[in-house]
Amino acid sequence: MQIKNAQFLASNTNYQLCPKDDKAEYAFIGRSNVGKSSLINMLVNHQGLAKTSSKPGKTQLINHFLINDKNNPWYLVDLPGYGYAKTSKSSAEKWSKFTLEYLKKRSNLLCVFVLIDSRLEPQKIDLEFMEWLAQNQLAFCMVFTKTDKLNKVVLAKNLAHYKKELLKDWEEVPEIFISSAELKQGREEILTYIEETNKLMV
């Protein structure tokens, strides 16, 4: 898939105020500081589209972007990260509520890309979130980020650990993508997946 253009459309905390649900939609979410904004910018080849920050918790709204507005357009959604310890409890609960409501009720959402820091062992909060997605019958993929920070042996070991953990409760693991915003790794694979999934949108 070629990305010809990408533009910001809207930010809000109410799924009912999101853009019209007439196009395929893909949401990106993960623990705070997982490299979500960098990955999004890499995918659409637009370094300033999603706002990056060295401080976790930068994204606090449901952010909609329109991709390829004139030819097979689709929505990319940047969601608030979860698990940011320095966020006040009340704020975290508010983010969680509107994010989960969006995920459950957005009719044109075809897939949730759950970003995982490849450098870490399986994190409880990631596993719990993916379990919630599965329980709510929401399609999702796993995207392992920052893989350029690891050598191939350690990366393979970490992925195997994650798969083993998931297979304790699931019959199979979801689709997995290996990515590095720095090296633009995984871009073609993720965009091809989106291109194929777009065909499901009638």
Sequence and secondary structure as in RCSB ss.txt:
>XXXX:A:sequence
MQIKNAQFLASNTNYQLCPKDDKAEYAFIGRSNVGKSSLINMLVNHQGLAKTSSKPGKTQLINHFLINDKNNPWY
LVDLPGYGYAKTSKSSAEKWSKFTLEYLKKRSNLLCVFVLIDSRLEPQKIDLEFMEWLAQNQLAFCMVFTKTDKL
NKVVLAKNLAHYKKELLKDWEEVPEIFISSAELKQGREEILTYIEETNKLMV
>XXXX:A:secstr
     EEEEEEES GGGSS S S EEEEEEBTTSSHHHHHHHHHT TTSS   SSTT   SEEEEEESTTSS EE
EEE   B  TTS HHHHHHHHHHHHHHHHH TTEEEEEEEEETTS   HHHHHHHHHHHHTT  EEEEEE GGGS
 HHHHHHHHHHHHHHHTTT SS   EEE BTTTTBTHHHHHHHHHHHGGG  
